[in-house]
């Protein structure tokens, strides 16, 4: 007889393109997961996966069954929600965050999850937005928090917060604390690599406002960029809260520019469809993030540096 446990095993093996990852997510052994999928195939009298390749690939019958399996699991979640009978979340949740998110919010998310959902195992990936989007599309992660939305009915994006950024420099590089258009065009600018959502927004903002800059280095690491700025080798657009300690100590200076520096919206992006209990738990924790970043910018473009 066909069961929801069999359907769940099939769905996650298909979504994650991996029996081992699906087994970890469902807190079961790979052999037990394979057994459930085999039982489902026997019940349907057809093969749902082609197991000859390195990764299990859906057969035509498997692709046809996946949509129905998704709807059945969605109905199960609706029943749990409407009756208040949702079980305590347990298992693995894989998700992606940018470096800014990893430094600003991930520690508190991990602490909250350990305290409130001790049976959930977190598997975070830290990367630039383009790489996280690719992982989300491939089904390798269930959620991403990044400064980018994904279009299409298969994704859901919720705005989480906005982050204040400022161009920063070592004090001796911009002694006046003010960057003119001429200085901005003359000084070396360090930026994140092309897959970064921050770089995309900043480039668009500069283009719209007719600002030219001398970009000399692109890196996917904010740490590497900030070390170059601390060494007095150039300037970079950096998140205010992330570098609060350096600003307060005077090692970095948040400088005013010819225009207010852009604020960057961050989104919680998930795949549409039935989510797992661990995913819903992580979403609830992430949605507690402050809706407004703790730093602000004055109307004249001068960063308003506030103590935490």
ChimeraX attribute file (.defattr): number of C-alpha atoms within 10 A of each C-alpha:
attribute: neighborCount
match mode: 1-to-1
recipient: residues
	/A:1	8
	/A:2	13
	/A:3	11
	/A:4	13
	/A:5	15
	/A:6	20
	/A:7	21
	/A:8	22
	/A:9	23
	/A:10	27
	/A:11	23
	/A:12	22
	/A:13	24
	/A:14	21
	/A:15	18
	/A:16	19
	/A:17	18
	/A:18	17
	/A:19	23
	/A:20	17
	/A:21	19
	/A:22	26
	/A:23	21
	/A:24	16
	/A:25	23
	/A:26	22
	/A:27	16
	/A:28	14
	/A:29	14
	/A:30	17
	/A:31	12
	/A:32	12
	/A:33	25
	/A:34	19
	/A:35	14
	/A:36	20
	/A:37	24
	/A:38	18
	/A:39	16
	/A:40	23
	/A:41	19
	/A:42	14
	/A:43	12
	/A:44	14
	/A:45	9
	/A:46	13
	/A:47	17
	/A:48	25
	/A:49	22
	/A:50	14
	/A:51	12
	/A:52	8
	/A:53	8
	/A:54	8
	/A:55	13
	/A:56	17
	/A:57	18
	/A:58	19
	/A:59	15
	/A:60	12
	/A:61	14
	/A:62	20
	/A:63	14
	/A:64	12
	/A:65	17
	/A:66	19
	/A:67	12
	/A:68	13
	/A:69	19
	/A:70	20
	/A:71	13
	/A:72	16
	/A:73	20
	/A:74	15
	/A:75	13
	/A:76	14
	/A:77	18
	/A:78	14
	/A:79	13
	/A:80	13
	/A:81	11
	/A:82	9
	/A:83	9
	/A:84	9
	/A:85	10
	/A:86	14
	/A:87	8
	/A:88	13
	/A:89	18
	/A:90	19
	/A:91	21
	/A:92	22
	/A:93	24
	/A:94	20
	/A:95	23
	/A:96	28
	/A:97	23
	/A:98	26
	/A:99	20
	/A:100	22
	/A:101	18
	/A:102	19
	/A:103	14
	/A:104	16
	/A:105	15
	/A:106	17
	/A:107	12
	/A:108	15
	/A:109	20
	/A:110	18
	/A:111	12
	/A:112	15
	/A:113	21
	/A:114	14
	/A:115	10
	/A:116	14
	/A:117	18
	/A:118	14
	/A:119	16
	/A:120	22
	/A:121	19
	/A:122	17
	/A:123	11
	/A:124	17
	/A:125	18
	/A:126	16
	/A:127	20
	/A:128	25
	/A:129	25
	/A:130	16
	/A:131	16
	/A:132	26
	/A:133	23
	/A:134	12
	/A:135	18
	/A:136	22
	/A:137	16
	/A:138	13
	/A:139	17
	/A:140	18
	/A:141	23
	/A:142	22
	/A:143	28
	/A:144	28
	/A:145	26
	/A:146	29
	/A:147	27
	/A:148	24
	/A:149	22
	/A:150	16
	/A:151	9
	/A:152	9
	/A:153	9
	/A:154	11
	/A:155	16
	/A:156	17
	/A:157	19
	/A:158	13
	/A:159	17
	/A:160	21
	/A:161	18
	/A:162	18
	/A:163	23
	/A:164	21
	/A:165	25
	/A:166	25
	/A:167	23
	/A:168	26
	/A:169	29
	/A:170	25
	/A:171	17
	/A:172	12
	/A:173	19
	/A:174	20
	/A:175	12
	/A:176	10
	/A:177	17
	/A:178	17
	/A:179	18
	/A:180	12
	/A:181	15
	/A:182	12
	/A:183	13
	/A:184	19
	/A:185	15
	/A:186	14
	/A:187	18
	/A:188	18
	/A:189	22
	/A:190	25
	/A:191	25
	/A:192	22
	/A:193	16
	/A:194	15
	/A:195	17
	/A:196	23
	/A:197	22
	/A:198	28
	/A:199	17
	/A:200	16
	/A:201	17
	/A:202	18
	/A:203	16
	/A:204	12
	/A:205	14
	/A:206	15
	/A:207	11
	/A:208	9
	/A:209	11
	/A:210	9
	/A:211	15
	/A:212	14
	/A:213	17
	/A:214	13
	/A:215	16
	/A:216	11
	/A:217	14
	/A:218	15
	/A:219	15
	/A:220	17
	/A:221	14
	/A:222	19
	/A:223	11
	/A:224	14
	/A:225	23
	/A:226	24
	/A:227	11
	/A:228	18
	/A:229	22
	/A:230	20
	/A:231	13
	/A:232	16
	/A:233	16
	/A:234	24
	/A:235	26
	/A:236	22
	/A:237	24
	/A:238	23
	/A:239	23
	/A:240	25
	/A:241	23
	/A:242	20
	/A:243	18
	/A:244	18
	/A:245	14
	/A:246	17
	/A:247	18
	/A:248	13
	/A:249	9
	/A:250	12
	/A:251	16
	/A:252	23
	/A:253	25
	/A:254	29
	/A:255	23
	/A:256	23
	/A:257	20
	/A:258	16
	/A:259	16
	/A:260	17
	/A:261	21
	/A:262	19
	/A:263	18
	/A:264	20
	/A:265	21
	/A:266	23
	/A:267	20
	/A:268	22
	/A:269	26
	/A:270	24
	/A:271	20
	/A:272	13
	/A:273	15
	/A:274	20
	/A:275	16
	/A:276	20
	/A:277	21
	/A:278	23
	/A:279	23
	/A:280	14
	/A:281	18
	/A:282	21
	/A:283	16
	/A:284	12
	/A:285	16
	/A:286	20
	/A:287	15
	/A:288	11
	/A:289	15
	/A:290	12
	/A:291	14
	/A:292	13
	/A:293	18
	/A:294	15
	/A:295	20
	/A:296	20
	/A:297	18
	/A:298	11
	/A:299	10
	/A:300	11
	/A:301	18
	/A:302	20
	/A:303	23
	/A:304	13
	/A:305	17
	/A:306	12
	/A:307	10
	/A:308	8
